[in-house]
């Protein structure tokens, strides 16, 4: 049967919904794989990784491990190379293979909301998730991306990445505007990050100024930003869709080693995972 153990690692990790999502998928696929969770920080990551035996098929990585997982991978897909972040490690085969499924998760989740193109976009926050958001927006055709951040210097790496992607990236202070119109806004701030409601209202803008909001938070809802979008009469969605779709791509990797190869009856698998997400 081959390796049948998988885990999600991070710190903190008790809140993770990944075990429920993956378990639902493996039941639907008829695979007896076991998917658990383990609290691992950056310092303990090398030791924990070295301790795994041949029964382990792969790992899902969440914060703060995506950078060290990138370093631990012998090969990486294009999205992982661009972002410097690996959230999926495939442990079978002669070498560890790293993937970033967050980028695809964002693209697929936005498409599900009817947003398949976004020439002008905004990212709120300049942390690690902002890098995946920028690559996702570039794949959707974005050519002008504003990054609203508290520290302009934090946007410098995103400007450099934008040059590689042929996207103009510019910093804007995370203050009370004014902000120009955008096709879509992706917020990458942690759920507990403080944000002045007046700044949130400026980002929403009204009259479709901020476009659809995808707030990658899924454990704290509504957020200050989503409430501002509601006041402006605009749509806001949580990061649950991103979580769901990046997990589907992970399962493709764990199943075949090919993130582009659809699962058998993938629509049915996705439906089972969605039910598990709502239940979780």
N, C-alpha and C positions, 0 to 999 in steps of 0.2 A: 504493500500500500504506500510505502514511502513516508517521508516526514509528514507528521500530522499535527504539529503544535505551532501555534502562533500567539503572539502577545502584542499588546500596546504598552509602550513605555513612556513615561514622562514624570514630571514633578510640578504640581500635584497630578494625581491620576484617578483618584476615587470618583470624580465626577464624570469620567469618560463614558460616552454612550457607544463607543466603538464595539465593546463586547456584544451588546444587544444587536447591533446592526450586522456584524459578521456572523453571529450565531444564526440569525434568521436566514441569511443568505446560504449558509452551508446546509441548513436543514432543507431548504428548497432545492438545492443542488444535489442533495443526497450524499453529502460528504461528511464523514465522521471526524472532521477536524475539530480540535479544541482550541478556543481562542480566549486567552486570559489577559490579565493586566498586571503590571509590575511598576512600583514606584522606583524610578531611577533618575538620578541627577547627572550633571555633566561629569562630575568627578568620579562617580562610580560606573559610568557607562562602559569604559574599556574593560573593566573587570567583569561586569555582568555579561558583556558580549562574548568574552573569551570563555565564560563558563558554560555556554550553550553546547549541547551535544547534537548528534546527527538527527535527533527526532524533531528539531525545529525547522520549520519551513520558512518562516519569515517574521518580520516585525513591523508594526506601525509605530511611528515616532511622532510625539507631540512635543510641545515646549517643555524644557529648553534644549531638546536633543537634536534638532534638525541640522544644526551646523556640525556637531561631532559625528552624526550619522553620515553626513556628506563626506567627511574626512575618512570614515571607516569603509566607504564603498570603493571597490576596485574599479568599477565602471559605473557611469551615471547616464541617465537619459538627458535629452537636450534641456528639458525644463529644469532639472536638477542642476545642470551645469550653469545655466543662466542665473538661477536664483541663489546658488550656493547652499541650497536647503534640500535635504532628503527626508521625506516622511514615510518612506517605504523601503525596507531592506529585504531583498530576496536572498535567502541563505543557501538555497539548493544550488548545485552546480559547482564548478571548480573555483569560483570567486564570488564575493559578495557584490550584488548589483543594486544600485540605488536609484530611486525614482522620486519625482515630486508629483504627486497626484492632486495637490492643492490647486495648482493652476487649472488643470482640467476640471476640477470640481467647481471652481468659480465660473468658468466658461459654460459648463453644462447647466449649472443652477440658474445663471442669468438667462440662458436660452429658454429654460422652462418658464421663466417669467416674461418671455416675449422680447427679450433684449439680445439680439444676435450681432448687432453692430453698435459701435460707440466711438464716433470720431473725436469727440471732446468729452473728457471724463475727469473726475476728481477722486483722489484718494485722501482719506482723512487718517492721519497718523503715518509715521515713517519707520515703523519697526519691521520685524522680520516678515510679517504677513504682507506688508505693503509691497515687498519685492515680488511675491507671487501674484499679487493683484495687478502690478504693472505688466508683468509678462502676459497675464490673461487678457488685459485690455489691449495690448499690442496684437495678440492673436485675433482680437475682435475688430481690428482696424483702427484703433485709436492712434491719432497723430499728435494730439495735444493733451497732456495730462498735468493737471495742477495737483500738487501735494500740499495739503494744509497741515502744518506741523508746528508744534511749540518751539522747536529748535531748528532754525534754517540749516544748520550744519548737518543735521541728520538726513537731509534730503540729498546731499552731495553724491552719495553712492547711487541713488536712484536716478540722478541726472546722468551719471556715467553709464548706467545700464540703459537708460533711454537712448543714448547715442548709439549703442550697439543694436538697439531694436528699431532705430529710425523713428523714434518718438521724442518730441520736444517735451521735456519735463521741467517744470518750474515750481519753485517754492512759494507758498503764501502763508503768512502768519495765521495761526489758529486763533483769530480774534474776530470781533464782530463785524467783519466784512468791510465793504460790500464784496460779494462774490458774483461772478458772471454765470450765465447759463451753461449747464452741462447735460449730456445725454444720460449719464449714470454716475452715481456716487458710490464708492466702496469704502466703508468705514472699517478700519483695522485696529481701532483702539480697544484695549482690554475692557471687559464689561464693567469693572469697578473704577475705571478712569474718570476723574472729575471733569465735567465739561459745563461751562456756563450756558444756561438755556438760551441766552441772547446770541451766543456764538452759533448754537445749533440752529436757531431760527434764521440767522444770516446764511448759513450753509444751505438750508432748505430753500429759502428765497421766495417761494410762492410762484405761481404762474409757470410751473414746470421748470423752474430755474435749476434745481439740483437733480432733476430726472429721478429715475428709480433709485432708491437707497437699498443697497445690500449692506447690512451691518453684520459683520462676521460673528458677532456674539450670538450664542444660542442658549446660554444658561441664565442670562439676565435680560428679561424682556417684560415690558417695553424698556427701551433705553432712552436716554435724553435725546438722542438724535431721532430715533423712530417717532418719539412723541412730537418733535418739531415738524417732521414730515407730515404727520397726521394733521397738525394745526394748519399746515400750508395746503392741505388737500392733496397731498402727493402720496404715492405708494412706498411702503417700506417693508422689506422682508428680512428675516433673521438669517444667521449663518447655518441654519439647519439644512437647507438645501445644498450648500457647499459641503457640509459634513457628509451628507448622504451620497452625493455624487463622487466625492473623492474616495469614499469607501468602496463604491462599485469599481472604480479604477484600480484600487488596491487589490481587490479580489480577482480581477483579471490578471494582475501581476502574479499573485500567489498561485493562480490556477494554471497559467500557461507561460508566464515569463514575458508576456506581450501585453502592454497596456492598451494597445489598439485593437486587440482581439475580443469581440463581444462574448459574453458568457452565454451558455445555452439558455434559451428562454429568458433573456436578460430583462425584458419588461416585467415578467412575472417575479423575477428575483428582486427587482427594484421595488415592486409593489409590496412584497413581503418585508423588505427592509424599511420601507416608509411606515408600514403599520407598526413595526418594532420601535421606530423613532418616536412616533406619537405616543406609544405606550410607555416609552422610557422617560 
